Amino acid sequence: DVCSSDLGMAVLSLLMYSERVDPGDFGASSTHDLPLTNEALQREIALWWATQATWPAASVKINESPQAVVDALIETYTSYPAPAEEWVMGIYMSDFSGGHAITPFAVEDVGDGIYNILVYDNNWPDQSRVVEVDYDANTWRYQASTNPNEPESLYEGDQSTQTLEIV
């Protein structure tokens, strides 16, 4: 399963980005100034992890294929005037020995059937990162680590693995 702090951090990141949660509520003027040792912040991360396992959030999951994930995200990000849904992405090793949660925020069509899903990854807070999806082959790949102090590994899958999901 995706690490609880990863999922909670991915959801809370989205809420702070959309200005529905203020870092000031945890004693800092920006997210960069929030230490993970902050007890109120730890509780908030745990709360958002728990809500993803309950209704209604847990009732909406797309993981049947990389194509389905891309289609749902494109529909979300082209909704006017605002997205109808907001998503957190779960990625898993092919043998499900590791998982990580990241926050998608855009999809780029780079041509030749390749789509880049732009994501925020709390392990690399100052970078936009990319989950690459080969739409025609129905595959995906992402370099990640469940801990920023450990080396990255390749997370990847296809329609049969169901190792890419949005919730």
Buried (B, 14 or more C-beta within 10 A) or exposed (E): EBBBBBBBBBBBBBBBBEEEBEBEEBEBEEBEEBEEEBEEBBEBBBEBBEBBEEEEBEEEEBBEBBBBBBBBBBEBBEEEEEBEEBBBBBBBBEEEEBBBBBBBBEBEEEEEEBBBBBBBBBBBEEEEBBBBBBBEEBBBBBBBBBEEEEEEBEBBBBBEBBBBBBB
